[in-house]
Amino acid sequence: MRMFVMSLAGLLASFSAMASDHGDELSYTERMALYADWSTFFLLIVALVALIRFWNK
C-alpha cells in the first residue's frame, strides 16, 4: 500500500510539473481547472482501488 501511495504522489507531482510548464500560456483559472481535473481523476483511481481491496476481503 505504501508503494501505491508513493507512486500516486509521484504521478501527481509529474502532472503538476507538466501543468506548470505552460508558464504564462494558462491563466490562473485554467491552471486550477487542470489541477481539479487531475485531482478528480486520482480520487477516482484511489476509490476504485479501495473498492477492489474491500471486495477481495
ZALO-260220 format. One record per residue: residue in one letter; z, x, y of N, C-alpha, C in turn. Coordinates in steps of 0.05 Angstrom, whole numbers, padded with zeros to 5 digits, always signed. Each point is the difference from the previous one (the first is absolute). Example, Ala and Ser with C-alpha at 12.3 -4.5 7.8 and 13.67 -1.06 7.14 Angstrom:
! residues 2
A+00156+00264-00114+00000-00018+00024+00000+00018+00024/S-00014-00007+00021+00001+00016+00024+00014-00015+00022/
//
This chain:
! residues 57
M+00000+00017-00024+00000-00017+00024+00000+00017+00025/R+00014+00023-00001+00001+00018+00023-00028+00011+00006/M-00015+00007-00021-00027+00010+00004-00018-00021+00013/F+00004-00025-00009-00016-00022+00012+00006-00003+00029/V+00025+00001+00008+00007-00003+00028-00010+00024+00016/M+00001+00024-00011-00010+00023+00014-00030-00001+00003/S-00014-00010-00020-00029-00002+00002-00008-00021+00021/L+00015-00022+00001-00005-00020+00020+00005+00011+00028/A+00021+00015+00003+00006+00012+00026-00022+00020+00008/G-00010+00015-00019-00022+00019+00006-00025-00015+00008/L-00007-00022-00014-00023-00015+00007+00002-00013+00027/L+00024-00010+00006+00004-00012+00027-00002+00021+00022/A+00010+00024-00005-00002+00021+00020-00029+00008+00004/S-00015+00002-00022-00028+00007+00003-00016-00021+00015/F+00006-00025-00006-00015-00022+00014+00008-00001+00030/S+00026+00005+00006+00008+00000+00028-00013+00023+00014/A-00002+00023-00013-00013+00023+00012-00030-00006+00005/M-00012-00013-00020-00028-00008+00003-00004-00019+00023/A+00019-00019+00003-00002-00019+00022+00004+00014+00027/S+00017+00020+00001+00005+00013+00026-00022+00020+00007/D-00018+00007-00019-00022+00018+00005-00020-00011+00019/H+00000-00027+00004-00020-00012+00017+00005+00007+00030/G+00025+00008+00006+00006+00008+00027-00002-00023+00020/D-00016+00003+00020-00003-00020+00021-00019-00022-00006/E-00013+00002-00024-00020-00021-00007+00014-00027-00004/L+00024+00001-00011+00014-00025-00006+00021-00006+00022/S+00002-00025+00008+00021-00007+00018+00026-00003-00015/Y+00022-00004+00015+00026-00002-00013+00001-00024-00019/T-00011-00022+00009+00001-00024-00017-00017+00003-00025/E-00023+00013+00003-00017+00005-00024+00014+00019-00020/R+00014+00020+00010+00014+00018-00018+00023-00015-00013/M+00014-00017+00014+00022-00015-00012-00011-00020-00021/A-00023-00011+00005-00012-00018-00019-00008+00015-00026/L-00010+00025+00004-00007+00016-00023+00025+00007-00017/Y+00022+00007+00014+00025+00006-00014+00010-00025-00015/A-00002-00023+00013+00009-00025-00012-00016-00006-00026/D-00027+00004+00002-00016-00005-00024+00008+00018-00023/W+00004+00026+00005+00007+00019-00021+00028-00006-00010/S+00019-00006+00017+00027-00005-00009+00001-00026-00017/T-00016-00020+00007-00001-00024-00017-00012+00007-00027/F-00021+00016+00000-00012+00009-00025+00020+00014-00018/F+00016+00018+00011+00020+00015-00016+00022-00018-00009/L+00008-00019+00017+00021-00019-00008-00010-00017-00024/L-00025-00008+00000-00011-00015-00022+00000+00017-00026/I-00007+00026+00003+00001+00017-00024+00028+00003-00011/V+00019+00004+00018+00028+00003-00008+00010-00026-00013/A-00007-00023+00011+00008-00025-00012-00013-00004-00027/L-00025+00008-00003-00013-00003-00026+00013+00018-00021/V+00006+00025+00007+00013+00018-00019+00028-00010-00007/A+00015-00011+00019+00026-00011-00006-00002-00024-00018/L-00020-00016+00004-00004-00023-00018-00007+00008-00028/I-00017+00020-00003-00007+00011-00026+00024+00011-00014/R+00016+00016+00015+00024+00012-00012+00020-00022-00009/F+00003-00021+00016+00017-00022-00007-00010-00015-00024/W-00027-00003-00002-00012-00015-00022+00004+00015-00026/N-00001+00027+00001+00001+00015-00025+00029+00004-00010/K+00020-00009+00014+00028+00004-00009+00006-00020-00022/
//
